[in-house]
Amino acid sequence: MNWEDRKKVYNSDYYDGELENHYREWWWTDLSVWFPRAMVVKEAFLPQKVLDCGCAKGSLVKFLRSYNIESHGFDLSEYAINATPFPEIKPFLFVLDCAENDIPFADNFFDVVCCFDILEHNDDDHLPLVINRIARVSKKHILIRQPFYNFPDNNIVEFNKAMRNKPLIERWSELRHWGAAKLKVETDNIEHPNTIEREYLISLVSGFKEVFLNPVYYDILMGSDLDKCVPVLPFYETIVLERI
């Protein structure tokens, strides 16, 4: 599946269909996922301005603004932006494919730029440019959460190759331990994210160093019900980068 086809994945089926019910049931996900994440961003970084990359329907922006933090979010899915259940934050959400266009804010505009479960959806060829654009608008911190998958021998490269050589319907049915009949979606609407090696990801972010938060914050950021919504029950890792 090429990049243009993969972008088409993020439509009504992805966000509100049978497969991705964590977006359909936004009221539960907001309480269990996005409200705690907003609290961590507020308490750990004390920001005035925050950008959420890959914001989907804008839940993090909603809760951060409830804390009087100037927050904005973008997503490449026009459907997700238009389907936000929070009309009051619609002016602060915008459609953007960061692999094609730069983020329309000045250098160092945001105190924190958040990337929750989003970077792994980029093609390898696009990732350095996307990271550069994210880093450009961050004055202080970049907060990244990404899944890495539990598979034999932890061989990331071979795992990705093996998965990409399988028919799409088999990837999801095998990794989710679901039968193919339960997926109820067209195979072209299924996308398997990349796995990004931690050291490689950090190396792409020039001018930043890794720092560490209070351990309790990691527990909050890791804990969610999203294990039912990604292609395999993964481990998650949180990476916090600080401008040097």
Buried (B, 14 or more C-beta within 10 A) or exposed (E): BEEEEBBEBBBEBBBBBEBBBBBBEBEEBBEBBBBBBBBBBBBBBEBEBBBBBBBBBBBBBBBBBEBEBBBBBBBBBEBBBEBBEBEEBEEBBBBBBBBEEEBEBEEEBBBBBBBBBBBBBBEEEBBBBBBBBBBBBBBBBBBBBBBBBEBEEEEBEEBBEEBEEBEBBEBBBBBBEEEEEEBEBEBEBBBBBBBBEEEEBBEBBEEBEEEEBEEEBBEBBEEBEBBEBBBBEBEBBBBBBBBE
